[in-house]
Structures are given as C-alpha cells and as structure tokens.
Amino acid sequence: MSWTTDANSPSPHWTKATTFGAATADVFSCPSATKCFAGDENGEILSTSVPESSLTSWSSVGIDAANPNVLNANTISGLSCPSVSLCVAADWGGNSFTSTSPTGSSWSRAEVHPSDPDGRAYIACPSDDVCVGVNAAGYGSMDPGNANSWTGVTTSNLAPEGFTDVSCPSAQLCLATISDGAPSGGPTVFVGDPSVLRSWHVETIGHGFVGITGGLASISCPSSRLCVAVGGSSASGVAYTTSDPSGPGDRWVASKLPFYGPTAVSCSVALTCVVAGGGDVTTASFSRA
C-alpha cells in the first residue's frame, strides 16, 4: 500500500508500506479523510481512522468464509463505502455483503444478480440508497437497505469477457468498463441508469489515437463533469477522459500514460486523478472542459 497527502503537487510524495495486513488487499474505499476501508483475499474487511499512519492503525474483521469448492471465492474484489456508516463488498464467489457498521462483524450476505460464482464482482454505491454491481455474467443494482433486493441483466453478448470496474457519478448514472473491445472494435464503456437497467448501452471511446488496442481496466467518475478510464495493451497505457459521462463516446479523449498495464484509477472532485499499475503511480490534474 502507498499513500500521499499532496496528490495535487506536480511531484507528489508517496509513502510505501512493504507489508499490509496478513494477506493481499486489492480494493480500497475511503469515504472521508479520516476513514478508509480495504478488502483482502482472506474475506476480511480492514479499516483505519488514520490512513496515512503506520499499518498498526488498521484493524480487521472477517466477513466471508473460505469455500473449499471454489478457489479464491472469499477474496474481496469489490468494495464501496458511500459513507463511514455504510459499506458494500463483493467477492469472487458471487456474493455481496452489506453493513451499516463496517468496522464490526454484522454484515448481511446476499447473492449478486446476475450471479457469477467463479469470478470477480465490482461494486459502486453512489448513495446510501443504491448500489450497482458488475461481473462476468452481467450487471445489476440493489438497495443497501435491503441486501436481498438485487435485480440484474445478463450481458454475455455485449461483454463476452466480462466487466472490469464500475463507477457512478450520481444515483442516476453509472459507467462500467469492459475488459476487451468487442463487439464494437475499440475500448468501450457500458452506460446507464441503475433504476432502468434495460436502458444501459455501449459507447465506444478512445478518440485521439490511431490503432488503440486493449480493453479497459478501471474507471473513476467523481462527478457528472469528469470520468477517467484507464487501459491499453501490454505495450502502452492509456487514459480516456470525458467531461460529459452521459454523452456519446466521441466526447472521450485519449492520452498516453508513462507506463503500460494500468490496473486502477481514482479521481477526486478536485479533479486530481491517481493511476496505478505495474508498481508505478502517476497523478494528473484535469480542468472542466
């Protein structure tokens, strides 16, 4: 794990921790400057009130038991905490977990719909009233107040390789990234309203470069005026940016990253984005177009 408190600086200082918890933590969610949560490969949720301090400040609680029949089933692959009093997590086994007291052991378990019992699921909760989940089988939404309220749509024909991430700039708009360019022939995002799942549609992005290849790995939409998706091939890393997330794909602009294989992006409402991949981290600032 690495952290910085000066991401807006032209040369931000990053502090790196060589060890974090007892197992690999793949997903983080920080609903405030003094509260961060993480999910690890052992089905645990870790939390801290001092994210920039030593690792001893993190505590953990087990929410997902190992499944001997499914490898990595209890790995937490998705985590979204819209507030310090609500977190929703998803695992590789097709389950979601919801808690209004995330630092405790009281978590409600439900099956993500559509279900994908053998792959990653990703979660985005733009408010305390709605969450969206995506996996290899399709996409769905739920009300965190009712953990069993999942409804979903199967999209194997639209995203044959599955989704890689989801972000919601508002409770009425979500965007999901697709791991390959099919069926449109280029990098694509899936766009729609969580309350009208059948309205979701594909937009091809990546304008600005000729011959862009590779799918998208991650997306972050901190507001209705900024979305950034990252992806590319093994030879290049690309960031795709738009100031109109609900608009057509030709309003996205591509720019090269200083490393290939980006795996994650996170943007703040201050228009600062952090991109990670292959052990490298880069930051960038954006203006509202």
N, C-alpha and C positions, 0 to 999 in steps of 0.2 A: 504494500500500500504506500502511496505517496500523497502528500497534501501540500497546498500552497495557500497563503493568505494574501497574496498580491498578484492574482491572475491578470489584473488589468495592466500590470507593468510590462514594458517591452521585453524585459528579461526576468520573468518571474522566478523566484527561488522555490525549489521543490525540496521537501524533506522526505527521504525514503526510509521505510521500515523494512528491515530484512526478514522479519518474521511477523506474521499477523494471525493470531489465534492458533488453534490446533489443526486447522485444515484450510484449504484454499477457499477464499471468499471471492466470489465472482461478481456479485451485484451489490450496489450501494444505493441508499436513498437518504438525503439529508433535508428534512422538512424545515429546518431552521439552522441558524449559525451555531447553535449550541446543542443540536441533537442530530445524530447520524445513526443509521441502521445499516446492517450488512447481512447477507445470507451466504452460508458456506456449503461445502459439499457433504457435510455430515447432517444436514437437515436442521441446522441451528440458525437462530437469529441473534446477531451480535448488536450491541448498542453502546453509545457513549454520549456523555454530555459535554465532553471536551475533545472534539475531533482532532485538534491539532496537537494534543499532548501525547504522552507515552502510551504504548499499547496496553499497559496495565490498567488504563482507564476504561477498557472495553469489557463488558460482561456478556454472557451468552445464555440462551435458553433453547432447549431442544423442542422443536415443533413437529418434526417429521421423522418417523422411524424408518430404518432401512428395510427395503423389500428384497429378500433373498432371491426372488424370481426375476427381478428387473435390475440390471446393472445401473448404478448411479441414480436410481429412482428418487432418492430423497435429496439429491442435490438441488439447492435453491437456485433457480435460473432466472426468476423474475421477482422484483420487489419494488413496490411503490407505496410511499407514505405521504399522502396529501397534507397531513398534519402530524403533530407529535403524539396525537391520541388515536391515530388510525394508520394501520399498515395492512397491505395485502401482498401476499407472497405466492409464488407458483413454483412447482418443482418439475423434474423430468418425468415424473410418473403420472402426469395428467391431473394433478390435484392443485387446488388453491387453498390458502389459509388466510383467515381474516381475524384481526384483533383490534379492539379499542383500547387495549393496554399492552402495547407492543413489547414492553420490557418484561412482561410477565409470561406465565405459562398458559394463559387462557386464550386459545386460538380455535376458531371454528374451521372445520375442514369440509371441502366440497369438491366435486368433480368439475373440472373446467369443461365447458361445452363450446364447440365440439371437442371430444376427448381424443387425446393423443398419448397413450400410455407409455410410449417409448422415446420421447423426445422433449426438447426444451419448450417451455412456455414463457412468455414475456407479458408483463403487466404494466398498465398505465392507469392511474386514478387521478383525473383532473379535478375532482372534487370529492367530498365525503359521500356523495350520492351516486356516483357512477364510476365503474372501473371497466377497462377493456383489456381482454387477453387475446394473444395470438399464439399459434403453434403450427406444427407441420400440417395439421388437419384443417385449420381454418381460423376463424376469428369469432369472438363473442363478447357480450357485455353482461354486467351484473350490478346489483345494488349492494354495496358493502354492508348495509343494514340487514340484508337477507342473503347469507352466504350461499344458499341453495337456489338463487334466482338466475343462474346462468342461462342465457339463450345464445345460440350461435348459428353460424353458417359455415358449411364445408366448402372449401375453395381449392380443391386439388387441381382443378382445371386452370385456375388463374395463377396459382403459386405452387407449381408441382414440387419445388424443393423446400417449400415452407417459408414462414416469416422469420425474420431475424431480430426484430425490435418493433416497438410501438411507442408513440408519444402523442399526447393530446394537449394542444394549446388551449382548449376550452372544453366544457362538458358537451358541446355540440359538434366538435370536430376532432378527429383523430387521424393520424397517418401511421402506416405500418410499412416497414421495409421488407423487400423480397430478396432472397439470397441469390437469385440469378436474374438474368434479363428477360427470360421467357415470360409470356409469349410475345412481347412487343419488340424484342430485339435489342433492348437497351436497358440501362438502370431504371427501375420502376418503383413507385410508391403506391400504396393502396390507401385511398382517401374516403372518409365517410363520417356520418353522424352515428354515434353509438346507439341512439334511440331508434334509428331507422337502418338496421343492419343491411337490408337488401339494397340500400342506396349506395353502398360502397363501390368504388370503381378504380380502375388502374390509370395512373398517369405516368407517361414516360418522361424522364428528366435527363439531365446530363448535357444540356446545350452549352457550347463553348469550346469543346474539344472534339476533334475528329477521331474516330476509331476508339472511343472509350469502351473498355471491356470490363467484365466483372460485375458482380452484384453488389448489394448494399449490406453493410454490417450493422449499422446503428443509426438512430435518428434522435434528435432533440429539438423540441419546439417549445421554447419558454413562453411564447406569446403568439397572438394571432398575426404578428408582424415579423416573425422570424422562425424559420425551420432550417436546420442544417442536418444533412445526411452524409455519411462517410462510407466509402467502399473502394472498389478498384480491383485490379489484378495483382498477381504476385510481383509485377514489375513496377507498379505505381500505386500511389494512394491519392484519392480524390475526395474533395469536399464539395457537396452540392448545396447551394444556398438559395432561399427564396424569401421575399418579404410578403408573399401572398400564398400562404399554405393551402388555402381552399381553391386557389386558381389553377389554371392549366399548367401542364408540365413544361411548356416553353418559357415559363417565367422563372425557372430554376437556372442558376448559373454555376458552372463547374470551375473549380480551381485546384491546382495541384498541391498536394501535401509534401512536406520534406522527407517523408518515409513511406514505405509501402505497407500494405496489410493493416490498415486501421481497424480496430476492433470495437471502439467505443467513442461516443461524443456526448458531452454535456454542456449545455448553454444556460446562461443566466439571463434574467430580464434586463440586466445591464448590458446585454449584447456582447458578452465575453464568452467564448467557447473554448473548451479544452478537449483535445483529441488524443487518444492513446492507442498504441499498437506496437507490438514487437519490442517492448521495453522502452519506447520513446514516448515523449509527451510534447505536444506543441499547443500554443494558445493563439487565439486571433480575436480581434475586435471587429464588429460589424456596425455599419450605420444603417439607419432606416431609409430604404430607397423610396 
